[in-house]
Amino acid sequence: MRAATTFHRVIRRATETSRGTARYLSDSAAAALPEGLEEIYSVPSTLSWSLKELHQEGAVLNAADVVLTEEKLRELAELCHLHLDDDKVPGLLKDVEAIIQCTKTIQAMTISDNIDDVYSTSNFDADIVAPLRDDVVTAGDCADKILANAAERSGYYFKVPKVMRD
């Protein structure tokens, strides 16, 4: 349960406003927290977005909670054409299962009461900062102008370091 509480703390930090106080979705959303989660009333001065906070150190999952088995993980790796070392499979399985459990925690949160708070309130017609230029046909002979700031060029092309080996 410690990992779920920590994960909830990270989610609450994501709603922090610029004044340093937390903005909550609604009182009813806070009352409907899944079992084991606690409400955070003050945001720590040092924010941490580390995945270490989400790891379940020493946590034991029930058989009903486990979504991904080792066989299923190996099957998915094969379908993705990934090679898994036998010694790394248990650690990878634990990490992927922790991610799945975190998504279950997110799915359990209810925000349906104030769903409007989730969506952007921007009026895109009035908030345009950089208006688009007029679409005008040109001769198109502006390669020198485009390539003026290129580190290296070859004719009318950008020259970039080789990425793939021969």
Residue pairs with C-beta under 8 A, 6 or more apart in sequence:
1 36
2 56
2 57
2 59
3 54
3 55
3 56
3 57
3 59
3 98
3 101
4 34
4 36
4 37
4 101
4 105
5 36
5 37
5 38
6 53
6 54
7 53
7 54
7 102
7 105
8 33
8 37
8 38
8 40
8 105
9 40
9 53
10 48
10 49
10 53
10 54
11 106
11 109
12 22
12 24
12 40
12 43
13 22
13 43
13 44
13 47
13 49
15 22
15 23
15 24
15 25
16 22
16 23
16 43
16 47
17 23
20 43
21 43
22 40
22 41
22 42
22 43
24 30
25 111
25 113
25 114
25 117
25 118
26 111
26 113
26 114
26 117
28 110
28 113
29 109
29 110
29 111
29 113
29 114
30 39
32 110
33 39
33 109
34 105
34 108
34 109
37 105
54 98
54 102
55 95
55 98
56 94
56 98
56 101
61 97
61 101
65 101
66 97
67 97
67 100
68 93
68 96
68 97
68 100
70 89
70 90
70 93
73 84
73 89
73 92
73 93
73 96
74 84
74 89
77 83
77 84
84 92
111 117
111 118
143 156
147 153
147 156
147 158
150 158
150 159
151 159
152 158
152 159
152 160
153 159
